[in-house]
């Protein structure tokens, strides 16, 4: 926990103590608590506190506040080393998830949601920074693809157990939340003590970094946060509210998502390495436009459950391509900007996440289909922005406009 070692020297350690091994364990730990929370959420809040669309919007507004304040990670790095902060955040996510069901009223649900969200968002901010610092640019897309697949495999375990055992063994919300959150907390504690502190070759800036040449990355992060909220909040809620899904049915659908992700995510990593970030992101956003319009069709044209399930799976798969945005930034950024820009990007990503849930909750009460049409428009804006990524992004070639900025004056 206290020994410091350079990344070069870390390659001489046993495989199970190297930086990539730590990234793998973190990729396993986070999805367990988060997906247990997510799998039970819509049914738990409906059963325990009789939530409607507006209430779920309020809950997600509270949940996204820590993401909006991810910029504070920069200042926490004065108190904690980046690796330590990430693992403490992972522990908080697990601990808060573990006790969620013991507070089954509106105030308790919102409080535990806030605490687990602090853990989740601060972990994700630091994890992204560590990935970009520890992974070589040439292999980063492939390894990130494998990490996504590993995370999906880890999340698959609680969903599989819920699908098979929720009704058969009559598990309670308290039991499942306690076990799921507890496992994540134990993984965080193990990682704190089992791994040395890995020293990156470039010290990270401990101040807010906003650079003009990163403008496209910032814009795409903002739009990503906007459209993601609609999927996270309302796609799952639709399955419960409109189609009457129970816990084991929600878990079964998520299980299908995870199996597909586990199989395809490594291939997606190789695709990003081969075809580049621009083509990959254009493919993702084109697909999302189609999927969100089809979601709207469920309400406008009365399409049934089979269509909804198919769209939910495709939607989830397309979102797994989002790591291409990470590798785009890795290629254009200064090495010392990874940590502060990860924090800034999370804050930008969550501007829409904080402002949209409540108004979208009101819009959902009036017209659920309109919520998904709005999401399609957001994905369309992301598609336009993706076309501005150059074929070979690098420092000095951040956007397709960079060539004009470099042109000598007449």
Phi, psi and omega per residue, in radians:
X1 nan -0.596 -3.020
X2 -1.841 -0.344 -3.121
X3 -1.251 2.344 3.130
X4 -1.821 2.463 -3.094
X5 -2.585 2.447 -3.130
X6 -1.274 2.792 3.126
X7 -1.105 -0.621 3.114
X8 -1.130 -0.814 3.135
X9 -1.186 -0.474 -3.127
X10 -1.112 -0.407 -3.131
X11 -1.224 -0.224 3.099
X12 -1.610 -0.089 3.105
X13 -1.312 2.837 2.979
X14 -0.971 2.608 -3.053
X15 -0.945 -0.665 -3.063
X16 -1.281 -0.090 3.116
X17 -2.022 0.175 -3.119
X18 -1.480 2.869 -3.127
X19 -0.974 -0.715 -3.126
X20 -1.121 -0.613 3.096
X21 -1.112 -0.671 3.085
X22 -1.145 -0.740 3.092
X23 -1.062 -0.642 3.115
X24 -1.145 -0.814 3.136
X25 -1.110 -0.683 3.077
X26 -1.145 -0.666 3.105
X27 -1.147 -0.459 3.064
X28 -1.410 -0.746 -3.019
X29 -1.177 -0.824 -3.060
X30 -1.068 -0.841 -3.080
X31 -1.098 -0.464 -3.111
X32 -1.097 -0.963 -3.139
X33 -1.162 -0.796 -3.067
X34 -1.093 -0.736 -3.078
X35 -1.361 -0.492 2.968
X36 -1.093 -0.810 3.103
X37 -1.028 -0.802 -3.063
X38 -1.227 -0.689 -3.098
X39 -1.098 -0.646 -3.087
X40 -1.609 -0.251 -2.907
X41 -0.946 -1.018 -2.999
X42 -1.104 -0.688 3.101
X43 -1.255 -0.685 -3.113
X44 -1.109 -0.843 -3.093
X45 -1.228 -0.498 3.088
X46 -1.253 -0.775 -3.121
X47 -1.272 -0.726 -3.005
X48 -1.463 -0.626 -3.014
X49 -2.318 0.163 3.052
X50 0.955 0.840 -3.130
X51 -1.172 2.540 2.938
X52 -2.003 -2.988 -3.096
X53 -1.035 -0.663 3.131
X54 -1.195 -0.738 3.124
X55 -1.068 -0.729 -3.131
X56 -1.167 -0.573 3.052
X57 -1.133 -0.708 3.111
X58 -1.128 -0.753 3.135
X59 -1.029 -0.773 -3.112
X60 -1.287 -0.443 2.992
X61 -1.082 -0.817 3.107
X62 -1.104 -0.726 -3.105
X63 -1.094 -0.547 -3.052
X64 -1.559 -0.137 3.128
X65 -1.007 -0.825 3.111
X66 -1.057 -0.581 3.079
X67 -1.126 -0.697 3.089
X68 -1.119 -0.539 -3.130
X69 -1.699 0.340 3.132
X70 -1.073 -0.344 3.100
X71 -1.003 -0.430 -3.138
X72 -1.164 -0.302 3.081
X73 -0.976 -0.643 -3.136
X74 -0.971 -0.729 -3.068
X75 -1.429 -0.477 3.054
X76 -1.177 -0.381 3.112
X77 -1.214 -0.220 2.993
X78 -1.289 -0.412 -3.098
X79 -1.755 -0.566 -3.066
X80 -2.260 2.587 2.950
X81 -1.221 2.642 -3.016
X82 -1.011 -0.771 -3.139
X83 -1.094 -0.747 3.126
X84 -1.140 -0.746 3.130
X85 -1.068 -0.712 3.128
X86 -1.088 -0.723 -3.113
X87 -1.297 -0.612 3.039
X88 -1.123 -0.670 3.097
X89 -1.146 -0.695 3.096
X90 -1.098 -0.684 3.094
X91 -1.102 -0.745 3.138
X92 -1.093 -0.716 3.078
X93 -1.003 -0.833 -3.124
X94 -1.145 -0.786 -3.090
X95 -1.126 -0.753 -3.135
X96 -1.165 -0.685 3.098
X97 -1.102 -0.677 -3.067
X98 -1.030 -0.580 -3.050
X99 -1.839 0.130 -3.054
X100 -0.948 -0.822 -3.011
X101 -1.284 -0.155 3.120
X102 -1.443 0.012 3.130
X103 -2.305 1.233 -2.963
X104 -1.500 0.659 3.041
X105 -2.177 2.940 -3.023
X106 -0.932 -0.871 -3.075
X107 -1.130 -0.730 3.132
X108 -1.149 -0.754 3.127
X109 -1.071 -0.761 -3.134
X110 -1.172 -0.689 -3.140
X111 -1.131 -0.841 3.140
X112 -1.187 -0.578 3.062
X113 -1.093 -0.734 3.130
X114 -1.093 -0.790 -3.109
X115 -1.147 -0.795 3.130
X116 -1.144 -0.566 3.129
X117 -1.212 -0.638 3.047
X118 -1.025 -0.823 3.110
X119 -1.058 -0.814 -3.097
X120 -1.098 -0.896 -3.024
X121 -1.256 -0.639 3.112
X122 -1.260 -0.617 3.028
X123 -1.074 -0.852 -3.093
X124 -1.082 -0.679 3.117
X125 -1.068 -0.879 -3.118
X126 -1.191 -0.699 -3.124
X127 -1.061 -0.754 3.106
X128 -1.063 -0.754 3.127
X129 -1.090 -0.792 -3.127
X130 -1.133 -0.699 3.105
X131 -1.024 -0.816 -3.086
X132 -1.247 -0.460 3.083
X133 -1.408 -0.665 -2.996
X134 -1.545 -0.359 -3.070
X135 -1.778 2.327 3.081
X136 -1.157 2.482 -3.086
X137 -0.988 -0.599 -3.063
X138 -1.204 -0.536 -3.083
X139 -1.932 -0.078 -3.057
X140 -0.972 -0.827 -3.133
X141 -1.026 -0.707 -3.122
X142 -1.176 -0.801 -3.126
X143 -1.165 -0.692 3.085
X144 -1.068 -0.661 3.068
X145 -1.077 -0.756 3.095
X146 -1.133 -0.667 3.120
X147 -1.132 -0.660 3.062
X148 -1.092 -0.756 3.113
X149 -1.100 -0.702 3.110
X150 -1.130 -0.743 3.094
X151 -1.069 -0.686 3.100
X152 -1.138 -0.686 3.111
X153 -1.121 -0.692 3.121
X154 -1.143 -0.734 3.128
X155 -1.212 -0.443 -3.127
X156 -1.083 -0.582 -3.077
X157 -1.062 -0.942 3.127
X158 -1.119 -0.631 3.122
X159 -1.144 -0.706 3.113
X160 -1.107 -0.758 3.137
X161 -1.130 -0.688 3.122
X162 -1.166 -0.719 -3.125
X163 -1.069 -0.749 -3.073
X164 -1.468 -0.681 -2.913
X165 -1.836 -0.222 -3.031
X166 -1.004 -0.889 -3.137
X167 -1.481 -0.667 -3.054
X168 -1.084 -0.751 -3.095
X169 -1.804 0.033 3.099
X170 0.924 0.862 3.088
X171 -1.149 2.668 3.087
X172 -1.795 2.841 3.052
X173 -1.018 -0.699 -3.112
X174 -1.053 -0.770 -3.104
X175 -1.122 -0.809 -3.052
X176 -1.212 -0.786 3.114
X177 -1.073 -0.721 -3.099
X178 -1.108 -0.790 -3.115
X179 -1.214 -0.830 -3.101
X180 -1.069 -0.855 3.120
X181 -1.171 -0.635 -3.130
X182 -1.131 -0.685 3.117
X183 -1.081 -0.773 3.126
X184 -1.098 -0.753 3.126
X185 -1.073 -0.700 3.133
X186 -1.172 -0.680 3.089
X187 -1.079 -0.731 3.126
X188 -1.085 -0.768 3.132
X189 -1.097 -0.764 3.116
X190 -1.034 -0.809 -3.096
X191 -1.138 -0.576 3.116
X192 -1.052 -0.651 -3.021
X193 -1.781 -0.353 -3.036
X194 -1.543 -0.354 -3.050
X195 -1.984 2.509 2.993
X196 -1.270 3.012 3.063
X197 -1.479 2.018 -3.100
X198 -1.466 2.233 -3.102
X199 -1.674 2.045 3.051
X200 -1.291 2.599 -3.096
X201 -1.142 -0.454 -3.116
X202 -1.990 2.025 3.080
X203 -1.036 2.464 -3.116
X204 -1.503 2.434 3.093
X205 -1.129 2.358 3.133
X206 -1.873 0.996 3.096
X207 -2.722 2.805 3.135
X208 -1.173 2.281 -3.128
X209 -2.026 2.066 3.025
X210 -2.261 1.942 -3.101
X211 -2.054 2.401 -3.089
X212 -1.016 -0.643 -3.061
X213 -1.281 -0.151 3.054
X214 -1.631 0.203 -2.950
X215 -1.028 -0.667 -3.112
X216 -1.171 -0.689 3.090
X217 -1.084 -0.753 3.116
X218 -1.084 -0.784 -3.107
X219 -1.101 -0.715 -3.135
X220 -1.229 -0.578 3.052
X221 -1.119 -0.728 3.139
X222 -1.070 -0.845 -3.113
X223 -1.189 -0.581 3.091
X224 -1.071 -0.764 3.118
X225 -1.109 -0.650 -3.109
X226 -1.151 -0.897 -3.062
X227 -1.315 -0.535 -3.135
X228 -1.085 -0.609 -3.121
X229 -1.048 -0.643 -3.107
X230 -1.175 -0.679 3.082
X231 -1.181 -0.864 -3.058
X232 -1.092 -0.745 -3.050
X233 -1.405 -0.862 -2.854
X234 -1.835 -0.389 3.137
X235 -1.137 -0.842 3.095
X236 -1.188 -0.680 3.137
X237 -1.100 -0.603 3.091
X238 -1.055 -0.720 -3.102
X239 -1.132 -0.570 3.130
X240 -1.410 -0.847 -3.033
X241 -1.270 -0.794 -3.036
X242 -1.497 -0.685 -3.026
X243 -1.888 0.022 3.027
X244 1.174 0.529 3.137
X245 -1.084 2.405 3.022
X246 -1.678 3.052 -3.038
X247 -0.956 -0.851 -3.077
X248 -1.175 -0.458 3.114
X249 -1.350 -0.714 3.036
X250 -1.060 -0.754 3.134
X251 -1.119 -0.676 3.131
X252 -1.128 -0.698 3.099
X253 -1.146 -0.767 3.097
X254 -1.112 -0.610 3.113
X255 -1.066 -0.734 3.086
X256 -1.074 -0.753 3.083
X257 -0.994 -0.808 -3.040
X258 -1.203 -0.674 3.089
X259 -1.085 -0.772 3.114
X260 -1.088 -0.738 3.128
X261 -1.147 -0.743 -3.113
X262 -1.056 -0.668 -3.113
X263 -1.368 -0.721 -2.958
X264 -1.635 -0.429 -3.062
X265 -1.005 -0.780 3.075
X266 -1.028 -0.666 3.090
X267 -1.136 -0.638 3.082
X268 -1.093 -0.681 3.106
X269 -1.065 -0.762 3.101
X270 -1.149 -0.603 3.127
X271 -1.141 -0.729 3.107
X272 -1.100 -0.734 3.130
X273 -1.109 -0.613 -3.082
X274 -1.480 -0.803 -3.008
X275 -1.696 -0.259 3.112
X276 1.582 2.854 -3.072
X277 -1.173 -0.674 -3.064
X278 -1.087 -0.906 -3.113
X279 -1.112 -0.685 -3.123
X280 -1.113 -0.806 -3.107
X281 -1.232 -0.608 3.058
X282 -1.062 -0.749 3.100
X283 -1.072 -0.788 -3.131
X284 -1.052 -0.872 -3.028
X285 -1.251 -0.573 3.048
X286 -1.084 -0.779 3.102
X287 -1.087 -0.683 -3.123
X288 -1.181 -0.640 3.069
X289 -0.999 -0.831 -3.116
X290 -1.117 -0.780 -3.092
X291 -1.113 -0.802 -3.110
X292 -1.159 -0.651 3.063
X293 -1.106 -0.663 3.117
X294 -1.196 -0.630 3.022
X295 -0.970 -0.809 3.115
X296 -1.038 -0.605 3.134
X297 -1.125 -0.438 3.096
X298 -1.044 -0.692 -3.132
X299 -1.508 -0.607 -3.069
X300 -1.387 -0.583 -3.057
X301 -2.074 0.028 3.056
X302 1.269 0.476 3.096
X303 -1.083 2.627 -2.929
X304 -1.627 -2.911 -3.012
X305 -1.128 -0.699 -3.108
X306 -1.052 -0.757 3.111
X307 -1.106 -0.757 -3.127
X308 -1.064 -0.763 -3.131
X309 -1.144 -0.740 3.126
X310 -1.077 -0.782 3.128
X311 -1.110 -0.682 -3.133
X312 -1.072 -0.724 3.137
X313 -1.198 -0.826 -3.138
X314 -1.084 -0.737 3.109
X315 -0.966 -0.858 -3.099
X316 -1.113 -0.707 3.132
X317 -1.123 -0.729 -3.131
X318 -1.129 -0.662 3.133
X319 -1.148 -0.415 -3.126
X320 -1.219 -0.232 3.090
X321 -1.390 -0.035 -3.050
X322 -1.098 -0.329 -3.138
X323 -1.142 -0.238 3.053
X324 -1.089 -0.492 3.084
X325 -1.199 -0.598 3.070
X326 -1.096 -0.826 -3.069
X327 -1.248 -0.490 3.004
X328 -1.051 -0.822 3.136
X329 -1.150 -0.701 3.131
X330 -0.978 -0.638 -3.090
X331 -1.322 -0.487 -3.064
X332 -1.747 -0.192 -2.929
X333 -1.604 2.724 2.924
X334 -1.276 2.470 -3.068
X335 -0.983 -0.596 -3.090
X336 -1.368 -0.051 -3.080
X337 -1.655 -0.028 -3.014
X338 -1.060 -0.909 -3.092
X339 -1.181 -0.916 -3.115
X340 -1.130 -0.619 -3.125
X341 -1.294 -0.547 3.035
X342 -1.051 -0.723 3.122
X343 -1.167 -0.794 3.128
X344 -1.089 -0.750 -3.114
X345 -1.110 -0.695 3.101
X346 -1.113 -0.685 3.100
X347 -1.118 -0.801 3.115
X348 -1.074 -0.759 3.140
X349 -1.015 -0.538 -3.029
X350 -1.757 0.083 3.011
X351 -1.037 -0.896 3.101
X352 -1.181 -0.597 -3.109
X353 -1.100 -0.553 3.127
X354 -1.442 -0.644 -3.035
X355 -1.497 -0.417 -2.997
X356 -1.530 -0.620 -2.969
X357 -0.963 -0.802 -3.087
X358 -1.177 -0.890 3.084
X359 -1.043 -0.643 3.092
X360 -1.178 -0.540 3.052
X361 -1.088 -0.749 3.068
X362 -1.113 -0.759 3.136
X363 -1.103 -0.633 3.116
X364 -1.063 -0.698 3.132
X365 -1.100 -0.562 -3.125
X366 -1.509 -0.751 -3.063
X367 -2.775 1.646 3.114
X368 -1.005 -0.632 -3.135
X369 -1.087 -0.606 -3.137
X370 -1.144 -0.540 3.098
X371 -1.065 -0.741 -3.104
X372 -1.325 -0.553 3.044
X373 -1.110 -0.703 3.076
X374 -1.084 -0.694 3.108
X375 -1.104 -0.665 3.101
X376 -1.090 -0.685 3.098
X377 -1.120 -0.699 3.102
X378 -1.109 -0.747 3.101
X379 -1.111 -0.567 3.090
X380 -1.135 -0.698 3.079
X381 -1.108 -0.749 3.092
X382 -1.045 -0.672 3.114
X383 -1.062 -0.782 3.117
X384 -1.068 -0.764 3.142
X385 -1.118 -0.655 -3.118
X386 -1.099 -0.544 3.131
X387 -1.185 -0.238 3.141
X388 -1.520 -0.141 3.082
X389 -1.252 2.272 3.107
X390 -1.213 2.846 -3.120
X391 -1.136 -0.639 3.133
X392 -2.195 1.393 -3.101
X393 -1.186 2.483 3.072
X394 -2.872 3.016 3.101
X395 -1.053 2.214 -3.055
X396 1.609 -0.209 3.086
X397 -2.338 1.034 -3.024
X398 -1.389 -0.563 3.141
X399 -2.408 2.980 3.114
X400 -1.224 -0.207 3.067
X401 -1.476 -0.204 -3.041
X402 -1.060 -0.548 -3.134
X403 -1.064 -0.591 3.119
X404 -1.290 -0.608 3.118
X405 -1.167 -0.521 -3.129
X406 -1.493 -0.207 -3.083
X407 -1.100 2.345 -3.140
X408 -1.181 2.557 3.115
X409 -1.193 2.516 3.093
X410 -1.263 nan nan
